[in-house]
Structures are given as C-alpha cells and as structure tokens.
Amino acid sequence: MAEHELAQVNVARLVAPLDDPAVADFVAGLEPVNALADAAPGFVWRLQTETGDATDVRVGDDALVIVNLSVWTGLDPLREFVFRSDHAGFLRRRREWFSPWEGPPAALWWVPEGHRPDVDEALDRLGRLADEGPTAHAFTFRTPFPPPG
C-alpha cells in the first residue's frame, strides 16, 4: 500500500454568480464532472458539502471565488482525469467562466495516506507555490516532485 497520496487544489474566480446565465454551462457540468472524478481510477476523496460539490465553501470574502480540493493515488491518475477524460472539455472552456487569477491557480503536494487536507492547508500550499515556485512542498503538473521517501 502507498504511504502517500497526491492532494490537489485549484481556485478560480467566477465571472458571475452561480445563478447567472453566463456560467450556466459550468454549473450544469458540476454534477457530471464530479461523478466522473468520483469514478475515475486513482480518485480517493474530494471536498464537498451537502450539495455534492464545494461551490458554497467560502475562500476569503469574495463570494465568486470557488475552490476544488481532492486527493488521488498519484500523479498519473490525476493527470489522466484532468487532461484526458471528459473533464478536459470543461478545462478548455475555463476562460468563459473564470476571470484571470493572480498567482498560481493550482497546486499539488503529497500527503500521508489517509490525510484529507482542508482549505487553509490548500491555500497555504498555493501561497508557498506563488512565493517559492515549485518545490516538494507545492508543485505543478509541469514541475512535479516524487513522493517523500
């Protein structure tokens, strides 16, 4: 059994509130994309509330900022889901739904098996990535680091 799993966070600022027609396709895709993730090989866990997603988890004072936080068995399964599944079509449309983000919008890091990061931990990783660039503490798909040990 693996000693570490891969956590990922991404944050984004919507161009409009979730009930606005400008983001209707994004909202309509939440449930199917989350179901796709839940069934994907290597998926372990994702942050969600009773609504089944994390769109009502607040990140700071801006109600338009949303967060996605999940854990996977490794880099390859996450990469497969993000770039090679039906999720990729939504990723290609992100400029329609989200404003440009200052700093890195996503970070990856290794966690001990069974650890479920919270939003504060995830935002700390994003901040470290912004301040230091990719390191073993927080990295990107483009500059990955191996699990500890």
KOLVOKE-629859 format. One record per residue: residue in one letter; x, y, z of N, C-alpha, C in turn. Coordinates in nm, 3 decimals. Each point is the difference from the previous one (the first is absolute). Example, Ala and Ser with C-alpha at 12.3 -4.5 7.8 and 13.67 -1.06 7.14 Angstrom:
("a"; (1.319; -0.569; 0.780); (-0.089; 0.119; 0.000); (0.090; 0.120; 0.000))
("s"; (-0.035; 0.105; -0.072); (0.082; 0.119; 0.006); (-0.077; 0.109; 0.073))
END
This chain:
("m"; (0.083; -0.117; 0.000); (-0.083; 0.117; 0.000); (0.089; 0.125; 0.000))
("a"; (-0.044; 0.103; -0.072); (0.077; 0.124; -0.008); (0.003; 0.071; 0.134))
("e"; (0.111; 0.067; 0.027); (0.012; 0.077; 0.123); (-0.049; 0.143; -0.018))
("h"; (-0.008; 0.045; -0.127); (-0.042; 0.137; -0.028); (-0.103; 0.004; -0.112))
("e"; (-0.083; 0.100; 0.006); (-0.098; 0.027; -0.105); (0.023; 0.144; -0.047))
("l"; (-0.055; 0.032; -0.115); (0.022; 0.130; -0.060); (-0.122; 0.090; 0.022))
("a"; (0.022; 0.113; 0.065); (-0.107; 0.100; 0.017); (0.013; 0.102; -0.111))
("q"; (-0.116; 0.054; -0.040); (0.001; 0.108; -0.099); (-0.103; 0.103; 0.043))
("v"; (0.032; 0.125; -0.025); (-0.094; 0.109; 0.020); (0.002; 0.087; -0.124))
("n"; (-0.116; 0.051; -0.037); (-0.006; 0.108; -0.096); (-0.107; 0.097; 0.043))
("v"; (0.030; 0.126; -0.022); (-0.092; 0.108; 0.035); (-0.026; 0.082; -0.125))
("a"; (-0.117; 0.060; -0.003); (-0.036; 0.082; -0.115); (-0.105; 0.102; 0.043))
("r"; (-0.003; 0.110; -0.073); (-0.101; 0.103; 0.025); (-0.098; -0.001; -0.116))
("l"; (-0.125; -0.031; 0.029); (-0.105; -0.003; -0.101); (-0.020; 0.139; -0.060))
("v"; (-0.041; 0.004; -0.126); (-0.031; 0.128; -0.064); (-0.135; 0.053; 0.045))
("a"; (-0.081; -0.083; 0.061); (-0.134; 0.037; 0.045); (-0.044; -0.097; 0.108))
("p"; (-0.101; 0.034; 0.077); (-0.051; -0.092; 0.102); (-0.051; -0.131; -0.062))
("l"; (-0.004; -0.102; 0.080); (-0.038; -0.134; -0.048); (-0.139; -0.005; -0.063))
("d"; (-0.088; 0.091; 0.035); (-0.134; -0.002; -0.058); (-0.012; 0.088; -0.125))
("d"; (0.112; 0.051; -0.048); (0.000; 0.086; -0.119); (0.012; -0.085; -0.127))
("p"; (-0.072; 0.034; -0.106); (0.009; -0.076; -0.126); (0.142; -0.006; -0.058))
("a"; (0.086; 0.095; 0.035); (0.136; 0.001; -0.053); (0.081; -0.124; 0.041))
("v"; (-0.038; -0.060; 0.112); (0.072; -0.119; 0.049); (-0.090; -0.123; 0.004))
("a"; (-0.111; 0.006; -0.069); (-0.098; -0.111; 0.003); (0.060; -0.132; -0.048))
("d"; (0.081; 0.003; -0.105); (0.061; -0.125; -0.048); (0.096; -0.058; 0.103))
("f"; (0.073; 0.087; 0.068); (0.089; -0.046; 0.106); (-0.080; -0.068; 0.110))
("v"; (-0.105; 0.067; 0.047); (-0.084; -0.054; 0.108); (-0.062; -0.133; -0.044))
("a"; (-0.048; -0.006; -0.123); (-0.061; -0.123; -0.050); (0.101; -0.114; -0.006))
("g"; (0.126; 0.032; -0.015); (0.104; -0.103; -0.008); (0.053; -0.047; 0.134))
("l"; (-0.032; 0.070; 0.107); (0.054; -0.037; 0.131); (-0.031; -0.144; 0.038))
("e"; (-0.127; -0.036; -0.003); (-0.037; -0.135; 0.043); (0.061; -0.109; -0.088))
("p"; (-0.009; 0.010; -0.135); (0.061; -0.105; -0.080); (0.153; -0.007; 0.011))
("v"; (0.065; 0.114; 0.010); (0.147; -0.002; 0.013); (0.040; -0.055; 0.136))
("n"; (-0.072; 0.036; 0.105); (0.031; -0.057; 0.132); (-0.024; -0.151; 0.001))
("a"; (-0.106; -0.045; -0.065); (-0.026; -0.145; -0.008); (0.111; -0.069; -0.079))
("l"; (0.047; 0.065; -0.105); (0.110; -0.056; -0.078); (0.125; -0.013; 0.087))
("a"; (0.028; 0.103; 0.079); (0.115; -0.005; 0.090); (-0.017; -0.112; 0.103))
("d"; (-0.118; -0.006; 0.060); (-0.025; -0.100; 0.104); (0.024; -0.142; -0.051))
("a"; (-0.027; -0.023; -0.128); (0.014; -0.134; -0.059); (0.135; -0.021; -0.066))
("a"; (0.083; 0.102; -0.005); (0.128; -0.009; -0.072); (0.099; -0.090; 0.075))
("p"; (0.077; -0.078; -0.074); (0.107; -0.077; 0.064); (0.095; 0.094; 0.074))
("g"; (0.032; -0.034; 0.121); (0.094; 0.080; 0.079); (-0.064; 0.108; 0.084))
("f"; (-0.130; 0.025; -0.016); (-0.068; 0.100; 0.081); (-0.014; -0.053; 0.143))
("v"; (0.024; 0.086; 0.099); (-0.010; -0.038; 0.140); (-0.108; 0.080; 0.073))
("w"; (0.002; 0.133; -0.015); (-0.088; 0.086; 0.079); (-0.007; 0.137; -0.064))
("r"; (-0.114; 0.071; 0.023); (-0.009; 0.141; -0.039); (-0.080; 0.076; 0.104))
("l"; (0.035; 0.126; 0.016); (-0.073; 0.089; 0.088); (-0.139; 0.022; -0.056))
("q"; (-0.100; -0.018; 0.085); (-0.137; 0.027; -0.041); (-0.085; 0.026; 0.124))
("t"; (-0.110; 0.070; -0.024); (-0.097; 0.024; 0.106); (-0.123; -0.084; -0.029))
("e"; (-0.106; 0.025; 0.071); (-0.124; -0.074; -0.021); (-0.053; 0.015; -0.143))
("t"; (0.042; 0.106; -0.069); (-0.045; 0.024; -0.138); (0.067; -0.095; -0.100))
("g"; (0.104; -0.071; 0.043); (0.069; -0.093; -0.089); (0.119; 0.061; -0.071))
("d"; (0.024; 0.128; 0.023); (0.120; 0.064; -0.056); (0.052; 0.098; 0.104))
("a"; (0.096; 0.083; -0.038); (0.059; 0.093; 0.096); (-0.024; 0.145; -0.038))
("t"; (-0.098; 0.026; -0.085); (-0.020; 0.138; -0.046); (-0.047; 0.093; 0.110))
("d"; (-0.052; -0.052; 0.109); (-0.042; 0.088; 0.108); (0.104; 0.010; 0.113))
("v"; (0.119; -0.057; -0.022); (0.109; 0.016; 0.095); (0.064; 0.135; -0.029))
("r"; (0.003; 0.088; 0.098); (0.052; 0.135; -0.019); (0.151; 0.002; 0.015))
("v"; (0.062; 0.074; -0.091); (0.144; 0.025; 0.003); (0.016; 0.151; 0.013))
("g"; (0.020; 0.046; 0.119); (0.009; 0.144; 0.022); (-0.137; 0.066; -0.009))
("d"; (0.001; 0.129; -0.033); (-0.123; 0.079; -0.002); (-0.069; 0.004; -0.135))
("d"; (0.063; -0.051; -0.104); (-0.055; 0.011; -0.135); (-0.088; -0.121; -0.030))
("a"; (-0.130; 0.022; -0.009); (-0.095; -0.110; -0.024); (0.015; -0.063; -0.138))
("l"; (0.074; 0.066; -0.090); (0.020; -0.055; -0.134); (0.120; -0.096; -0.008))
("v"; (0.080; -0.006; 0.104); (0.116; -0.091; 0.001); (-0.046; -0.138; 0.046))
("i"; (0.033; -0.099; -0.082); (-0.034; -0.138; 0.035); (0.128; -0.082; 0.008))
("v"; (-0.010; -0.111; 0.071); (0.116; -0.086; 0.023); (-0.036; -0.144; -0.034))
("n"; (0.098; -0.069; -0.053); (-0.011; -0.144; -0.023); (0.119; -0.063; 0.069))
("l"; (-0.026; -0.099; 0.083); (0.105; -0.064; 0.079); (-0.027; -0.150; -0.002))
("s"; (0.101; -0.077; -0.041); (-0.019; -0.145; -0.009); (0.130; -0.073; 0.030))
("v"; (-0.012; -0.131; 0.019); (0.115; -0.088; 0.026); (-0.008; -0.116; -0.096))
("w"; (0.116; -0.038; -0.053); (0.013; -0.106; -0.100); (0.112; -0.095; 0.041))
("t"; (0.001; -0.118; -0.059); (0.105; -0.096; 0.034); (0.135; 0.040; -0.056))
("g"; (0.002; 0.085; -0.101); (0.127; 0.042; -0.058); (-0.019; 0.101; -0.111))
("l"; (0.111; 0.042; -0.055); (0.001; 0.102; -0.104); (-0.062; -0.050; -0.130))
("d"; (0.032; -0.121; -0.042); (-0.051; -0.049; -0.128); (-0.153; -0.011; -0.003))
("p"; (-0.065; -0.055; 0.102); (-0.146; -0.003; -0.004); (-0.063; 0.139; -0.003))
("l"; (0.057; 0.094; 0.076); (-0.053; 0.136; -0.002); (0.020; 0.063; -0.137))
("r"; (0.117; -0.015; -0.056); (0.028; 0.055; -0.134); (-0.096; -0.059; -0.103))
("e"; (-0.025; -0.129; 0.007); (-0.092; -0.066; -0.092); (-0.140; 0.062; 0.011))
("f"; (-0.048; 0.019; 0.122); (-0.132; 0.059; 0.019); (-0.004; 0.144; -0.051))
("v"; (0.096; 0.080; 0.039); (-0.003; 0.143; -0.033); (0.010; 0.024; -0.150))
("f"; (0.092; -0.069; -0.066); (0.032; 0.033; -0.139); (-0.053; -0.097; -0.105))
("r"; (-0.042; -0.121; 0.040); (-0.038; -0.100; -0.100); (-0.141; -0.054; 0.014))
("s"; (-0.070; 0.042; 0.102); (-0.140; -0.044; 0.016); (-0.092; 0.110; -0.054))
("d"; (-0.129; -0.019; 0.016); (-0.095; 0.104; -0.041); (0.019; 0.130; 0.078))
("h"; (0.071; -0.005; 0.111); (0.032; 0.121; 0.074); (0.077; 0.099; -0.087))
("a"; (0.081; -0.048; -0.090); (0.084; 0.087; -0.083); (-0.083; 0.100; -0.080))
("g"; (-0.119; -0.038; -0.044); (-0.086; 0.092; -0.073); (-0.041; 0.119; 0.084))
("f"; (-0.026; -0.025; 0.128); (-0.033; 0.111; 0.091); (0.123; 0.085; 0.027))
("l"; (0.115; -0.064; 0.012); (0.124; 0.072; 0.022); (0.028; 0.097; -0.116))
("r"; (-0.026; -0.044; -0.122); (0.022; 0.086; -0.117); (-0.091; 0.122; 0.001))
("r"; (-0.113; -0.007; 0.067); (-0.095; 0.111; 0.002); (0.016; 0.092; 0.121))
("r"; (0.102; -0.021; 0.082); (0.013; 0.073; 0.126); (0.003; 0.151; -0.017))
("r"; (0.051; 0.050; -0.112); (0.006; 0.146; -0.019); (-0.139; 0.061; -0.018))
("e"; (-0.099; -0.081; -0.037); (-0.137; 0.049; -0.012); (-0.061; 0.026; 0.139))
("w"; (0.039; -0.078; 0.098); (-0.065; -0.001; 0.130); (0.078; 0.066; 0.111))
("f"; (0.133; 0.016; -0.019); (0.084; 0.048; 0.108); (0.084; 0.120; -0.043))
("s"; (0.017; 0.092; 0.092); (0.086; 0.116; -0.019); (0.146; -0.043; 0.014))
("p"; (0.091; 0.076; -0.060); (0.142; -0.032; 0.022); (0.033; 0.002; 0.149))
("w"; (0.083; -0.092; 0.041); (0.037; -0.015; 0.141); (0.143; 0.049; 0.019))
("e"; (0.020; 0.083; 0.102); (0.134; 0.046; 0.030); (0.072; -0.107; 0.080))
("g"; (0.111; -0.048; -0.051); (0.075; -0.105; 0.066); (-0.041; -0.136; -0.053))
("p"; (0.064; -0.105; 0.050); (-0.034; -0.134; -0.048); (-0.142; -0.039; 0.040))
("p"; (-0.079; -0.051; -0.094); (-0.136; -0.040; 0.033); (-0.009; -0.142; 0.057))
("a"; (0.109; -0.074; -0.008); (-0.003; -0.140; 0.044); (0.133; -0.039; 0.063))
("a"; (-0.007; -0.096; 0.091); (0.120; -0.055; 0.063); (-0.024; -0.148; 0.029))
("l"; (0.108; -0.074; -0.003); (0.000; -0.142; 0.034); (0.099; -0.021; 0.114))
("w"; (-0.027; -0.098; 0.086); (0.094; -0.036; 0.105); (-0.034; -0.138; 0.052))
("w"; (0.100; -0.065; 0.058); (-0.018; -0.134; 0.054); (-0.047; 0.010; 0.145))
("v"; (-0.093; -0.086; 0.034); (-0.051; -0.007; 0.137); (0.014; -0.144; 0.048))
("p"; (0.012; -0.021; 0.131); (0.001; -0.137; 0.050); (-0.132; -0.069; -0.037))
("e"; (0.008; -0.126; -0.031); (-0.121; -0.075; -0.035); (-0.105; 0.018; 0.109))
("g"; (-0.121; 0.032; -0.041); (-0.111; 0.020; 0.094); (-0.020; 0.143; 0.044))
("h"; (0.098; 0.087; -0.026); (-0.015; 0.141; 0.037); (-0.093; 0.070; -0.098))
("r"; (-0.092; 0.079; 0.051); (-0.092; 0.078; -0.083); (0.025; 0.148; 0.030))
("p"; (0.066; 0.069; -0.093); (0.033; 0.140; 0.027); (-0.124; 0.089; 0.008))
("d"; (0.012; 0.108; 0.074); (-0.109; 0.097; 0.005); (0.038; 0.120; -0.087))
("v"; (-0.092; 0.093; -0.012); (0.020; 0.115; -0.088); (0.118; 0.085; 0.048))
("d"; (0.017; 0.018; 0.129); (0.112; 0.079; 0.050); (0.134; -0.061; -0.041))
("e"; (0.012; -0.131; 0.013); (0.123; -0.067; -0.041); (0.022; 0.018; -0.150))
("a"; (-0.106; -0.015; -0.078); (0.011; 0.013; -0.144); (0.042; 0.141; -0.041))
("l"; (-0.059; 0.101; 0.064); (0.036; 0.138; -0.032); (0.144; 0.030; 0.041))
("d"; (0.046; -0.061; 0.109); (0.140; 0.014; 0.039); (0.091; -0.056; -0.108))
("r"; (-0.038; -0.115; -0.057); (0.082; -0.060; -0.107); (0.003; 0.091; -0.122))
("l"; (-0.115; 0.056; -0.036); (-0.004; 0.093; -0.113); (0.089; 0.121; 0.026))
("g"; (-0.006; 0.052; 0.122); (0.083; 0.115; 0.035); (0.148; -0.031; -0.008))
("r"; (0.037; -0.116; 0.048); (0.142; -0.041; -0.008); (0.043; -0.018; -0.144))
("l"; (-0.087; -0.057; -0.083); (0.032; -0.016; -0.142); (0.020; 0.138; -0.063))
("a"; (-0.085; 0.096; 0.033); (0.014; 0.135; -0.054); (0.131; 0.065; 0.045))
("d"; (0.035; -0.021; 0.127); (0.118; 0.065; 0.056); (0.131; -0.066; -0.041))
("e"; (0.001; -0.133; -0.009); (0.125; -0.074; -0.017); (0.013; -0.071; -0.133))
("g"; (-0.108; -0.007; -0.077); (0.002; -0.082; -0.120); (-0.015; -0.146; 0.041))
("p"; (0.003; -0.090; -0.098); (-0.019; -0.142; 0.031); (0.110; -0.055; 0.092))
("t"; (-0.045; -0.064; 0.107); (0.089; -0.070; 0.093); (-0.072; -0.127; 0.043))
("a"; (0.063; -0.079; 0.082); (-0.066; -0.120; 0.051); (-0.122; 0.037; 0.086))
("h"; (-0.004; 0.122; 0.051); (-0.112; 0.045; 0.084); (-0.125; 0.027; -0.083))
("a"; (0.018; 0.051; -0.122); (-0.111; 0.032; -0.090); (0.056; 0.010; -0.141))
("f"; (-0.061; -0.073; -0.091); (0.054; -0.006; -0.136); (-0.113; -0.001; -0.101))
("t"; (0.036; -0.017; -0.126); (-0.096; 0.005; -0.110); (0.014; -0.126; -0.086))
("f"; (-0.094; -0.018; -0.091); (0.012; -0.110; -0.096); (0.128; 0.016; -0.081))
("r"; (0.033; 0.123; -0.033); (0.116; 0.027; -0.086); (0.132; -0.029; 0.072))
("t"; (0.000; 0.020; 0.132); (0.121; -0.022; 0.080); (-0.035; -0.087; 0.120))
("p"; (-0.022; -0.129; -0.023); (-0.040; -0.087; 0.112); (0.118; -0.042; 0.087))
("f"; (-0.032; -0.040; 0.119); (0.098; -0.055; 0.094); (-0.049; -0.139; 0.041))
("p"; (0.095; -0.091; 0.028); (-0.043; -0.135; 0.042); (-0.050; 0.002; 0.144))
("p"; (-0.072; -0.106; 0.038); (-0.044; -0.007; 0.139); (0.120; -0.008; 0.094))
("p"; (-0.017; 0.043; 0.124); (0.110; -0.009; 0.096); (0.050; -0.143; 0.016))
("g"; (0.126; -0.009; 0.028); (0.058; -0.132; 0.025); (0.037; -0.069; -0.124))
END
